[in-house]
C-alpha cells in the first residue's frame, strides 16, 4: 500500500512540474520558478531524506482502505 501512496505523490509532483513548464512556455516565464522550487525541494529530499513536498502532500490524508 505504501508503494501506491508513493506513486500517487510522485504523480502529483510530476504533473506539477509538467504543468509549470507548459504554463512557462504558453503564459508567462515566471511559471518556471515553480519548476525550480519543486526541483530544489526534490534535491533537498535526496540530501536530507525528508521531502517537504511529500510532507505537505501527506496532509491530504490518503485513506489506506478506501470504501468500496
Secondary structure, DSSP 8 states (H G I E B T S, - for coil): -HHHHHHHHHHHHHHHHHHHHHHHHHT-GGGHHHHHHHHHHHHHHHHHS--HHHHHHHTT---SS---
